[in-house]
Amino acid sequence: MQQSKGRPRGGGAGQESRAEPLHGHDPVPPEEAGQLRYDDPWYDALASGWGESAGGGAQVQALVPPAGGEGVTGTAAADVYLEVQRSASFQEVRRRYRRFVVPAFVAFFAWYVGYVVAATTVPELMARPVAGAVNVAMVAGLGQFLSTFLLTWAYARHARLRRDRAALELRWDTQELTRGVNGGRS
């Protein structure tokens, strides 16, 4: 339930007021209020089906309807994003990502499944005491937590050292290109 933050609660009988502009932006016009707008420049257009052909050369119908007033500049902006997605620098960022994530996933998943399989198939090994009341299963279970934290740290470090700068440069270049396509307005 949302709080009113000091505003009086109405029963809905009164007339609703139109929202005031926020930070210099105009409120949404009533005719566009029901339309879905998706202005996120990092939305994966190809994954959503935008820009792909249906095989016979016909365009696939957009999943999200275009916003009102979006015409030639929207198409040109989409071309900019497709161009960036096909660029060598974008592909390099994706390659670096996959080069870390795929082996890390395989290793972590094998370690997790190995723990579960060992716990169910060789309970006598897992019940073997290591120190006092601590047995192999407890050590391996705590190792699962430790490996999760280590993998998270390694992923963040890899992203910071090998991908973030290139991705930020791509984002900056993309914003500059779309700003130029939209005629200086953003």
C-alpha positions in Angstrom: 0.0 0.0 0.0 1.4 3.4 -1.0 1.7 6.1 1.6 0.1 9.5 1.0 3.2 11.4 2.3 1.0 14.0 3.9 -1.5 14.4 1.1 -5.1 14.1 2.0 -6.7 10.8 0.9 -9.6 11.1 -1.3 -12.3 8.6 -2.0 -12.1 9.2 -5.8 -15.1 11.5 -5.9 -13.1 14.6 -6.7 -11.7 15.6 -10.0 -8.1 14.4 -10.7 -5.6 17.1 -11.4 -3.2 16.9 -14.3 0.4 16.2 -13.3 2.7 19.2 -13.3 5.9 19.2 -15.4 8.8 17.6 -13.7 12.3 19.1 -14.2 11.3 20.9 -17.4 9.6 17.8 -19.0 6.0 18.2 -20.2 3.4 15.8 -18.7 2.2 13.0 -20.9 -0.6 14.2 -23.2 -3.9 12.5 -22.7 -3.9 10.9 -26.1 -0.5 9.2 -25.4 -1.4 8.1 -21.8 -2.5 4.6 -22.8 0.3 3.9 -25.1 3.4 2.0 -24.0 6.7 3.8 -24.6 10.0 2.1 -24.2 12.8 4.6 -24.6 15.6 2.6 -23.0 18.6 2.7 -25.4 20.0 -0.5 -24.0 16.9 -2.5 -24.8 18.0 -5.5 -27.0 16.1 -4.7 -30.1 17.0 -7.9 -31.9 16.1 -10.1 -29.0 12.6 -8.5 -29.0 12.1 -9.2 -32.7 12.4 -5.6 -33.8 14.3 -5.2 -37.1 14.2 -8.8 -38.0 12.5 -10.0 -41.2 9.9 -12.7 -41.2 11.8 -14.6 -43.9 9.9 -13.3 -47.0 11.2 -9.8 -46.6 8.2 -8.6 -44.6 9.0 -6.9 -41.4 7.9 -8.5 -38.2 5.3 -6.5 -36.4 6.8 -4.5 -33.5 6.0 -6.0 -30.0 5.9 -2.5 -28.5 4.0 0.1 -30.5 6.0 3.2 -31.5 5.5 6.3 -29.4 3.5 9.1 -30.9 5.5 11.4 -33.1 8.2 8.8 -33.8 8.8 8.8 -37.5 12.0 9.0 -39.5 14.2 9.9 -36.5 13.0 6.7 -34.6 13.9 4.6 -37.6 17.3 6.3 -37.9 18.0 5.8 -34.2 17.2 2.1 -34.6 19.7 2.0 -37.4 22.3 3.5 -35.1 21.7 0.9 -32.5 21.9 -1.9 -35.1 25.1 -0.4 -36.4 26.6 -0.3 -32.9 25.5 -3.9 -32.2 27.3 -5.0 -35.4 30.5 -3.0 -34.6 33.8 -4.7 -33.7 34.0 -2.9 -30.4 30.6 -4.2 -29.3 31.4 -7.7 -30.4 34.7 -7.5 -28.4 32.8 -6.5 -25.2 30.4 -9.4 -25.8 33.3 -11.8 -26.4 35.1 -10.7 -23.2 31.8 -11.2 -21.3 31.3 -14.7 -22.7 34.9 -15.7 -22.2 34.5 -15.2 -18.5 30.9 -16.2 -17.9 30.7 -19.5 -19.8 33.7 -21.2 -18.1 32.7 -19.7 -14.7 29.1 -21.0 -15.1 30.3 -24.5 -16.1 32.8 -24.7 -13.2 30.3 -23.4 -10.6 27.4 -25.6 -11.8 29.7 -28.7 -11.9 30.8 -27.9 -8.3 27.1 -27.4 -7.2 25.8 -30.6 -8.9 28.9 -32.5 -7.6 28.0 -31.5 -4.0 24.3 -32.5 -4.4 25.2 -35.8 -6.1 27.8 -36.6 -3.5 25.4 -35.8 -0.7 22.7 -38.1 -2.1 24.9 -41.0 -3.4 27.7 -41.2 -0.9 26.3 -40.2 2.5 29.0 -42.2 4.3 31.7 -39.9 2.7 29.7 -36.8 3.5 29.2 -38.0 7.1 33.0 -38.5 7.7 34.2 -36.2 10.5 36.8 -33.5 9.7 37.2 -31.8 13.1 35.0 -32.6 16.0 31.3 -32.4 15.0 32.2 -30.8 11.7 31.9 -33.3 8.8 32.7 -33.2 5.1 29.1 -32.2 4.1 29.3 -29.1 6.4 32.7 -28.1 4.9 31.5 -28.6 1.4 28.2 -26.7 2.1 30.2 -23.8 3.5 32.4 -24.1 0.5 29.3 -23.4 -1.7 28.8 -20.1 0.1 32.5 -19.2 -0.2 32.6 -20.1 -3.9 29.5 -18.0 -4.5 31.1 -14.9 -2.9 34.4 -15.6 -4.7 32.7 -15.9 -8.1 30.8 -12.7 -7.5 34.0 -10.8 -6.6 35.8 -12.3 -9.7 32.9 -11.3 -12.0 32.8 -7.7 -10.6 36.6 -7.5 -11.0 36.6 -8.8 -14.5 33.8 -6.4 -15.5 35.6 -3.5 -14.0 39.0 -4.3 -15.5 38.1 -5.7 -18.9 34.6 -4.5 -20.0 33.3 -1.5 -18.2 35.5 1.1 -19.9 34.8 -0.3 -23.4 31.1 -0.5 -22.7 31.0 3.1 -21.3 32.8 4.3 -24.5 30.3 2.4 -26.6 27.4 4.0 -24.6 28.8 7.4 -25.0 29.4 7.0 -28.8 25.9 5.6 -29.2 24.3 8.5 -27.4 26.3 11.0 -29.5 25.2 9.2 -32.7 21.5 9.1 -31.7 21.7 12.8 -30.6 23.0 13.6 -34.0 20.2 11.6 -35.7 17.5 13.3 -33.6 18.8 16.7 -34.6 20.3 17.7 -31.3 17.3 16.9 -29.1 17.5 14.1 -26.7 
